[in-house]
């Protein structure tokens, strides 16, 4: 549902300036052998098998201090949740289709089709779609480490400093599901180390029931600490030397079953536990978190949780809906959020995004709006660029881009084709280059690298 990232250079010891870049980026390591990035081994289906496939990262790391801090950098959310038939996960078509056993015009849920031109044959999976020339349309899988590596290479090249890998609690209920998430995590971690793009976990609590923060999220975190060495990872995003762990879904007033008391228990584990604690905390909160109204629970309820956070990350997708709205709400909301955060010695991380649409996900007619007003024009990139500029103008030193790869809800900034398969509705970039939104991101990265004047 969301997704992070901008790497800008003044902070790094070893940098290079790619052609056309607005700001220097970390010098990546030479890529490992392509074959080593491809899926291997049978997926885990028992907890014992899941545990056996978790281990600390032991490879090389790009030089520099790019893991530390957020100021002057952009971050992005990385869903990494797409599975394809034949990718080795045995999950079928996850997040591409309403039916895991088929992916065609009758079952499609994605709003955009990724640009596949750079992907090698081993990264392509045939679908039930046809291209205009009659050939079989192909798609990627997040389970394939070669593709995740490619995505992080793009992040480096276009100035993104770090990625928040989404880890949905709802998808951590069974060994097989956890194993699939762990494979993507390992893919992400390796790609981060090689490309000099910081990474961390963002736990999304959406869909969890009462009691499941303890039985699912807390147990998952303990497993990652014991077996994957996540807190010691050399590419994990850090604040003041502490790993930054993100928890998204705090304080929304949409009748979530988990309670504030459960969130406090989770924070106690992450911050204070002698074995699993010692982490900095990002809380993903609603847009009107500071005033405790509209999309937010009362200030009395959310206040004690905000006091525990090192970073406050507010969600603006669907809240800011136009360039005019971005200007108005930047002054009325973001500027005051920033003042509050500065007074409390916290970091405020606003969300910027390029547009939105979920016609296929919600099985709507193209452009038809539901009660939430789901379709939101990208305005040819002007909406995204303006939102980023407004965040910086009112004093934000960093921002979170929603999202890098979210083609379900049409917020993706990665490379998307103008020539999707036929027989279904897809958004395109209206003839603009496939990396158009990445180039805007690179421009915004250069902007955020400059000192804030406000």
Secondary structure, DSSP 8 states (H G I E B T S, - for coil): ----B---GGG-SSEE--TT-SS-EE-------GGGGS--S----SHHHHHHT-----S---SSSTTB--TTEEEEEE------TTSSSS--STTTBSBTTB-STTTB--SB-B--TT--GGG-EEEEEE-TTS-EEEE--TT-HHHHHHHHHHHHHTT--EEEEEEEGGG-SSHHHHHHHHHHHHHHHHHHHHHT-EEEEEEE-TT--TTHIIIIIIHHHHHHHHHH-GGG-TTB-EETTEEEEEEEEESB-S--SS-HHHHHHHHHHHHH-TTT---EEEEEE-TTTTTT-TTB--HHHHHHHHTT-SEEEE--BTTB-SHHHHHHHIIIIIHHHHHHHHHTT-EEEEEEES-B--TTTTT--TT---TT---B--GGGHHHHHHHHHHHHTT-SEEEEE-SS-TTTT---S-B-SS--BSS--B--TTS-TTHHHHHHHHHHHHHTS----
